[in-house]
Amino acid sequence: MGKPTGFLEFSRELPAKRPVQERIHDYQEIDTPFSEALTQKQAARCMDCGTPFCHSGCPLGNIIPEFNDAVYEQNWQYAYEILSTTNNFPEFTGRICPAPCESSCVLGINKPPVAIEFIEKSIIEVAYANGYVKPNPPKKRTGKTVAVIGSGPAGLAAAAQLNKAGHTVTVFERADQIGGLLRYGIPDFKLDKAVIDRRLAVMEAEGITFRTGVNVGVDLKASELLDGFDLVLLAGGSTVPRDLPIPGRNLKGIYPAMEFLSQQNKRVANRPLEVDHRGAVYANGDLQATGKNVVVIGGGDTGSDCVGTSNRHGAASITQIELLPMPPKDRAESTPWPNWPMMLRTSTSHEEGCERQWSINTKAFIGDENGNLKALQLVNLEWKNENGRMQMVEVPGSEREIPCELALLAAGFLHPQQEGLLADLGVELDERGNVKANNYQTSIPNVFAAGDMRRGQSLVVWAISEGREAARAADTFLMGESLLEAKAESMLAAV
């Protein structure tokens, strides 16, 4: 433990954000550069608990007190070695993870928790700056070939781990660039795409092959995939958005949130807009919020990203509506520590300007004589507990119309795309439409699945965890034992 009294002496502190009026005019990351002294002070707050609940709060099982101690001692290389034993991409989780580890921090019982996410980001940035992150190709190849379908965080983590075990890995991506959700879902102001490219350069130097613009199931048939590789790992995303089939849905001006977000990421990257993040031709043209009354339907992170992007476009107004009631400002009694708390969360995008409304249902989209969206018909809801179940009831007399020329549907995703590859492979699906797998192995013995494709839409940190665990299971299938497991145990013992 670095400083036994640190949690008493120092309060939680994070780097300042760039001023709102500066950052809404560009797509650069909003955080100001971190200070090593600030990171050291925050690491000193870790109490090195006898039972560190942050371990169980983190899906990756990051060894948090140990790397906090190393940061406090300013032993950055050792901190990086500890962190990299469990997390392939701390530069991603350190930026866009909601940090369930912090919700489980013991200090968080009665004080603000340790700033674990910020410390994690600081470690990896120091590691890159000082040359600690180096390509480490396997000394020996197994002769086994693996195709990873999808280059989001699950696919990249699986590819990194399988390559580490000595297998020859090819990652297939139907979009024009590698990264999946990281590339075409997360706005640049939260994750600069140079951060992805920096990691991809290391992975390529380690021997991983990336193939973009390949729509597996169309350009490369399932039979060719199975014939050409010893093992296939499905790591595509949950890409079918939840729709809102109400009157007026066919009007122009109503789009899935991810289409809006991916287009903007393409603009920032100076990539052609004709083809979307799924490799399909855009049917809706150039989507812009400039000068429009924007309504974001859905109160989650994707909706928040739409708010931030619309602000940067120069929208006339932005309203975000949510079906559920407004959460409490502090941790709800129903989600006590160390559970993930049900509470109101205000993102940096909300701080930039947005009206938020809860317990609102959208009744209809209203159009003009040319078929363009001009307004939404809304109604207030009251939530009542009936026989142990919450039921929504419309509030009489609360129906109203609000102006809207751009409605963005951010109500989540249903399941992965089933037509094409999944149908051709004939893998069994579960009751939610995701790929069914037992220990990551599908109904086809040499086909494995991980990430959103297997568990449904989830967090980036869960995707990385899924990719790592699926790689371990796939390695065991290929070799009869897991070389990864043996290597992990050796690395952890060294730490």
Secondary structure, 3 states (H helix, E strand, C coil): CCCCCHHHHCCCCCCCECCHHHHCCCCCCCECCCCHHHHHHHHCCCCCCCCCCHHHHCCCCCCHHHHHHHHHCCCHHHHHHHHHCCCCCHHHHHHHCCCHHHHCCHHHHCCCCCCHHHHHHHHHHHHHHCCCCCCCCCCCCCCCEEEEECCCHHHHHHHHHHHHCCCEEEEEECCCCCCCHHHHCCCCCCCCHHHHHHHHHHHHHCCCEEEECCCECCCECHHHHHHHCCEEEECCCCCEECCCCCCCCCCECEEEHHHHHHHHHHHHCCCCCCECCCCCECCCCCCCCCCCEEEEECCCHHHHHHHHHHHHHCCCEEEEECCCCCCCCCCCCCCCCCCCCCCCCCCHHHHCCCEEECCEEEEEEEECCCCEEEEEEEEEEEEEEECCEEEEEECCCCCEEEECCEEEECCCEEECCCCCHHHHHCCCECCCCCECCECCECCCCCEEECCHHHHCCCCHHHHHHHHHHHHHHHHHHHHCCCHHHHHHHHHHHHC
